[in-house]
Structures are given as C-alpha cells and as structure tokens.
Amino acid sequence: MTEGTVTVVNDLGLHLRAAARFVELASRFRSTVRVHTQGPPVDGKSLLALSSLLARRGTTLHVACEGVDEAEACAALCALVASGFQGGGAP
C-alpha cells in the first residue's frame, strides 16, 4: 500500500467539480483508492463518497492506494489536489 497526505488548497475545497476530477483520474488506475480526512476512509473512485468528506480549503486528505500501479496513482492524485485540481495527472 502506498499512502500520501496532501492539503486542499483551492478556495472552494473538494466541491463537486474538483471531486469529479479526482474520481476521473483515480478511475484511470487499476489500484483501489481510499481517501479520508479524520473519519473512516471512503472510495476515491466514487463521486458521492468523496463529496461526503466535506473537505474545505485547508483540509488534510489522506490518500491510500493499493494495487499494481499504487505508487503512480497516489503520486498523481496527491499532485492533482496540490495543484488546486488544475492538473490532468497521469497516465
């Protein structure tokens, strides 16, 4: 399992459009993606689950990926959040 921690930097936080970008990128990877703030982890490939986090600007997200491409997935997802959801990510 590969884990990363990143702070939400965009003004609107993890709103629906940002969450949709996260889900779109996460879905490109074969690994499972779990995300949490302070509560239980949610599926990082589910728009509804991510939006339930109510992550505002300044919230720390913990991203955990597990699978064949876990390192790439975790790095790309953390980079997306760090960019204010502006990056396209990989692969």
TIGU-24175 format. One record per residue: residue number from 0; residue in one letter; z, y, x of N, C-alpha, C, CB in turn. Coordinates in steps of 0.001 Angstrom, whole numbers, plus 500000, padded with zeros to 6 digits. Glycine has a CB too. Layout:
numi  vexpa  n_up  n_north  n_east  ca_up  ca_north  ca_east  c_up  c_north  c_east  cb_up  cb_north  cb_east
NUM  A  Z  Y  X  Z  Y  X  Z  Y  X  Z  Y  X
...
***
This chain:
numi  vexpa  n_up  n_north  n_east  ca_up  ca_north  ca_east  c_up  c_north  c_east  cb_up  cb_north  cb_east
0  M  500000  498830  500839  500000  500000  500000  500000  501236  500887  501209  499996  499044
1  T  499175  502212  500514  499112  503490  501205  499625  504560  500267  497671  503811  501685
2  E  500529  505394  500780  501127  506426  499948  500945  507796  500573  502605  506142  499725
3  G  500884  508799  499713  500783  510178  500171  501537  511090  499229  499318  510614  500280
4  T  501923  512225  499753  502621  513235  498967  501859  514540  499112  504113  513393  499423
5  V  501635  515214  497992  500866  516455  498006  501412  517378  496927  499346  516182  497790
6  T  501340  518678  497189  501830  519677  496245  500661  520266  495461  502608  520792  496981
7  V  500847  520401  494164  499839  521023  493299  499816  522517  493618  500147  520767  491765
8  V  498657  523042  494019  498570  524430  494469  497806  525345  493522  497928  524475  495807
9  N  497020  524782  492626  496242  525655  491756  497122  526267  490674  495083  524884  491122
10  D  496749  527448  490208  497558  528217  489270  497846  527484  487966  496877  529507  488968
11  L  496896  526716  487472  497053  526055  486176  497701  524677  486267  495716  525926  485514
12  G  498015  524236  487477  498637  522926  487637  497662  521800  487341  499849  522806  486737
13  L  498211  520675  486959  497397  519490  486668  496981  519534  485195  498184  518165  486990
14  H  496163  520528  484861  495665  520672  483490  494567  519635  483244  495126  522120  483238
15  L  494004  519612  482047  493059  518544  481700  491819  518498  482588  492631  518703  480277
16  R  491263  519642  482917  490058  519631  483758  490386  519094  485153  489451  521056  483862
17  A  491518  519509  485705  491935  519021  487019  492244  517529  486961  493164  519802  487521
18  A  492936  517107  485918  493248  515683  485764  491963  514868  485627  494160  515455  484536
19  A  490977  515408  484931  489703  514707  484779  489012  514539  486129  488785  515464  483806
20  R  489089  515553  486978  488508  515440  488329  489232  514365  489137  488579  516802  489070
21  F  490554  514330  488993  491344  513324  489699  490942  511929  489235  492857  513555  489472
22  V  490863  511738  487930  490503  510431  487357  489095  510030  487782  490602  510465  485813
23  E  488169  510988  487760  486795  510691  488163  486746  510195  489603  485909  511930  488002
24  L  487467  510873  490485  487488  510464  491883  488220  509131  492046  488152  511545  492747
25  A  489370  508988  491414  490144  507744  491522  489324  506543  491051  491443  507847  490701
26  S  488506  506750  490034  487714  505662  489464  486588  505193  490382  487136  506096  488146
27  R  486278  505958  491400  485247  505557  492366  485754  504480  493326  484770  506773  493161
28  F  487065  504319  493381  487667  503371  494304  488079  502094  493586  488871  503998  494995
29  R  488087  501004  494323  488476  499715  493754  489990  499538  493713  487850  498585  494550
30  S  490690  500276  494521  492150  500165  494590  492809  500679  493312  492684  500937  495801
31  T  494007  500164  493055  494800  500725  491974  495408  502031  492478  495909  499721  491491
32  V  495579  502968  491564  496126  504271  491907  497285  504555  490958  495032  505391  491825
33  R  498434  504852  491534  499623  505194  490758  500095  506568  491227  500757  504108  490922
34  V  500527  507394  490273  500965  508750  490580  502283  509004  489863  499890  509803  490165
35  H  503200  509683  490549  504430  510090  489872  504954  511384  490463  505496  508990  489970
36  T  505794  512036  489681  506481  513239  490156  507927  512828  490411  506382  514443  489109
37  Q  508752  512822  489382  510129  512373  489534  510424  511153  488674  511085  513494  489184
38  G  509572  510884  487715  509775  509760  486811  509007  508530  487255  509366  510138  485408
39  P  508812  507618  486316  508076  506398  486642  506600  506691  486931  508194  505391  485495
40  P  505968  505885  487774  504556  506105  488098  503648  505829  486909  504144  505230  489268
41  V  502516  506559  486893  501510  506377  485852  500187  505978  486506  501343  507677  485001
42  D  499290  505459  485710  497969  505044  486169  497145  506281  486537  497244  504203  485080
43  G  496754  506375  487785  495968  507506  488259  494526  507494  487812  496010  507551  489725
44  K  494127  506453  487092  492768  506378  486568  492744  506624  485063  492151  505018  486888
45  S  493857  507106  484529  493987  507376  483094  494247  508858  482868  495125  506529  482474
46  L  493337  509526  482174  493484  510947  481893  494740  511219  481068  492251  511471  481162
47  L  494976  510410  480076  496155  510592  479235  497442  510427  480038  496132  509603  478073
48  A  497483  509401  480879  498677  509157  481685  498933  510307  482653  498540  507843  482456
49  L  497893  510785  483323  498065  511894  484269  498514  513168  483572  496767  512153  485022
50  S  497935  513449  482414  498320  514672  481717  499767  514604  481233  497384  514924  480536
51  S  500301  513403  481073  501693  513261  480638  502684  513680  481725  501965  511822  480225
52  L  502219  513838  482963  503101  514250  484050  503530  515717  483931  502413  514025  485382
53  L  502723  516511  483222  503015  517939  483049  503295  518630  484382  504208  518121  482115
54  A  502453  518334  485356  502643  518860  486714  502128  520290  486810  501928  517967  487750
55  R  503039  521201  487006  502698  522610  487169  502488  522933  488645  503798  523510  486573
56  R  502058  524150  488888  501909  524601  490274  503246  524446  490994  501417  526083  490333
57  G  503196  523899  492206  504402  523688  492984  505006  522298  492823  505411  524706  492610
58  T  504508  521530  491863  504995  520169  491648  504504  519264  492774  504530  519627  490271
59  T  505380  518415  493262  505003  517439  494278  504549  516160  493597  506180  517157  495246
60  L  503332  515735  493922  502794  514475  493409  502918  513411  494486  501313  514635  492960
61  H  503345  512244  494099  503402  511088  494986  502274  510153  494551  504820  510370  494934
62  V  501346  509900  495447  500169  509073  495165  500302  507772  495948  498837  509822  495539
63  A  500160  506652  495240  500227  505339  495879  498975  504552  495503  501522  504566  495456
64  C  498272  504060  496510  497048  503296  496297  497219  501916  496925  495810  504034  496896
65  E  496696  500922  496232  496790  499567  496755  495494  498822  496470  497996  498820  496142
66  G  494897  498296  497537  493654  497545  497411  492815  497666  498660  492864  498017  496209
67  V  491580  497232  498550  490705  497144  499718  490359  498499  500334  489442  496440  499339
68  D  490347  499555  499529  489994  500881  500028  491140  501876  499837  488738  501390  499323
69  E  492368  501369  499940  493552  502179  499638  493700  503411  500523  494778  501336  499770
70  A  493430  503288  501799  493602  504433  502702  492621  505548  502360  493415  503998  504166
71  E  491382  505174  502120  490365  506169  501760  490686  506809  500420  488971  505525  501714
72  A  491120  506005  499467  491446  506518  498132  492590  507515  498211  491811  505367  497180
73  C  493639  507154  498892  494812  508018  498992  494467  509330  499690  495940  507301  499742
74  A  493728  509251  500774  493344  510457  501515  492472  511375  500658  492599  510077  502806
75  A  491501  510797  499964  490593  511606  499147  491321  512255  497972  489438  510745  498632
76  L  492216  511515  497327  492933  512053  496175  493919  513142  496589  493668  510934  495444
77  C  494601  512936  497696  495521  513963  498196  494752  515217  498610  496343  513422  499387
78  A  493584  515034  499221  492751  516172  499614  492269  516943  498391  491551  515698  500442
79  L  491936  516228  497328  491489  516880  496098  492597  517769  495528  491057  515825  495055
80  V  493796  517241  495454  494923  518020  494935  495206  519217  495848  496188  517130  494803
81  A  495205  518990  497152  495491  520061  498122  494445  521173  498067  495556  519486  499542
82  S  493227  520837  497659  492157  521835  497570  492200  522622  496266  490807  521162  497709
83  G  493190  522354  495435  493241  523010  494127  492238  522402  493169  492983  524505  494268
84  F  491900  521141  493386  490958  520370  492568  489542  520916  492678  491400  520372  491107
85  Q  489221  521518  493827  487896  522059  494063  486992  521104  494828  488005  523349  494807
86  G  487583  520180  495590  486796  519277  496419  486148  518173  495602  487662  518672  497496
87  G  485108  517588  496160  484422  516484  495497  484927  515141  495939  482957  516564  495742
88  G  485571  515122  497125  486126  513874  497642  485058  512933  498128  486949  513194  496592
89  A  485479  511721  498422  484596  510656  498901  484722  509513  497919  484955  510198  500370
90  P  484039  508527  497971  482945  508171  498849  481637  508691  498345  482868  506697  499017
***
